[in-house]
């Protein structure tokens, strides 16, 4: 995992040298997370989300697909998987303090950036009116190829297009305003998971156990793993080391972008 080193602490439980315009937590009331699949946010940012909700921030999830191409048990009917994965994500969200979870129902493994997907994410942005969004990287990360699932990149690309220019433009997706009364909303800041050029490191040592508890809710995805907690802990240690955190700390990393 090739990550740049940075090293000063700030008020968002963060070790960072370049915040990219990052706001301090007490200026944020609402955050919207957009991911391709159930469990994506828990693997990539579960500790960070727990820290946000602990600080009193309202976090909402927009999950683009139901993860219907996932699961490791061949005896489970494929028709059962969407319901299973929705229930798993709902349980995982509860562990991290998130109850507002919106599923868009797109097909897992077939996600592409479309006018419809951009509109559907723009709708959620206008409903939630977040001051910060957490999305997946639309760019392939060659040093961490598993972060670059095609659905992840498509969800990230559609999400950033919904941030700019769609959700802020009252004339984009006109049915959202004309038929649903959803006024334009500008998202001033975006955090990107899985980026090959991170600039923000969050110390999640104190929330790591809840991240693991949330991940354990995704039984269909993790029960077959020999040592899921150990694997995720090793990732956190490597990220913390790359971010210049003290020995023994665990971290998650993001690229923070000013989108005001």
Secondary structure, 3 states (H helix, E strand, C coil): CCCCCCCEEECCCEEECCCCCCCCHHHCCEEEEEECCCCHHHHHHHHHHHHHHHCCCEEEEEEEECCCCCCCCCCCCHHHHHHHHHHHHHHHHHHHCCCEEEEEEECCCCCCCCHHHHHHHHHHHHHHCCCEEEEECCCCCCCCHHHHCHHHHHHHHHHHHHHHHHCCCCCCCHHHHHCCCCCCCCCCEEEEECCCCCCEEEECHHHHHHHHHHHHCCHHHHCCCCCHHHHHHHHHHHHHHHCCCCCCCCEEEEEEEECC
